[in-house]
Amino acid sequence: MYQIKTKMETTKKVNTRELLRHTFSTMMLLKSKAISVEEAKAQANLIKQSNNLLRYELDRAIAVQKFEKIEIRNIEE
């Protein structure tokens, strides 16, 4: 699981639920015109990248469980 720091320097764990919360929050900010379309697009791109990493972790966990002798490089190193 990844961690992010917000502007207030608090650390939050990143998981699917938090990504969905952030996505909804961004949509509401865009709807109320509190952020620009460009800012919303930038946030959407970051959310997509985060989702790809979560998907990678899931696929990796499945592969490790399915194949006993599989060696997968650790991307965090």
C-alpha positions in Angstrom: 0.0 0.0 0.0 1.3 3.4 -0.9 1.2 6.6 1.2 0.7 10.2 0.1 1.3 13.5 1.9 -1.4 16.1 1.5 -0.8 19.9 1.6 -1.2 19.8 5.3 1.6 17.3 5.6 -0.6 14.5 6.9 0.1 11.0 5.6 -2.8 9.0 4.2 -2.8 5.4 3.0 -3.7 5.0 -0.7 -6.2 2.4 -1.5 -9.1 2.0 -3.9 -11.6 3.6 -1.4 -9.3 6.7 -1.0 -8.9 7.0 -4.7 -12.6 6.9 -5.2 -13.1 9.6 -2.5 -10.5 11.8 -4.1 -12.0 11.3 -7.5 -15.5 12.2 -6.2 -14.1 15.2 -4.3 -12.3 16.4 -7.5 -15.5 16.0 -9.5 -17.4 18.1 -6.9 -14.8 20.8 -7.0 -15.0 20.9 -10.7 -18.7 21.1 -10.7 -18.7 24.0 -8.2 -16.0 25.6 -10.4 -13.5 25.7 -7.5 -10.9 24.1 -9.7 -10.3 24.5 -13.5 -10.8 21.8 -16.1 -7.0 21.6 -16.5 -6.5 20.9 -12.7 -9.2 18.2 -12.8 -7.5 16.6 -15.8 -4.1 16.7 -14.0 -5.8 15.0 -11.0 -7.4 12.4 -13.2 -4.1 11.5 -14.7 -2.6 11.1 -11.2 -5.5 9.0 -10.1 -5.1 6.8 -13.3 -1.4 6.3 -12.5 -2.2 5.4 -8.9 -4.9 3.0 -10.0 -2.4 1.3 -12.4 0.0 0.8 -9.4 -2.8 -0.7 -7.3 -3.7 -3.0 -10.2 0.0 -4.0 -10.5 0.1 -4.9 -6.8 -3.0 -7.0 -7.2 -1.7 -8.8 -10.3 1.6 -9.4 -8.6 -0.1 -10.9 -5.5 -2.2 -13.2 -7.6 0.9 -14.4 -9.6 2.9 -15.0 -6.4 0.0 -17.0 -5.0 -0.6 -18.9 -8.2 3.0 -19.8 -9.1 5.2 -21.0 -6.3 8.6 -20.4 -7.8 7.9 -17.1 -9.6 10.5 -14.4 -9.1 9.2 -10.9 -9.6 11.4 -7.8 -9.2 10.4 -5.5 -6.4 9.6 -2.1 -8.0 10.0 -0.2 -4.7 13.7 -0.8 -4.7 
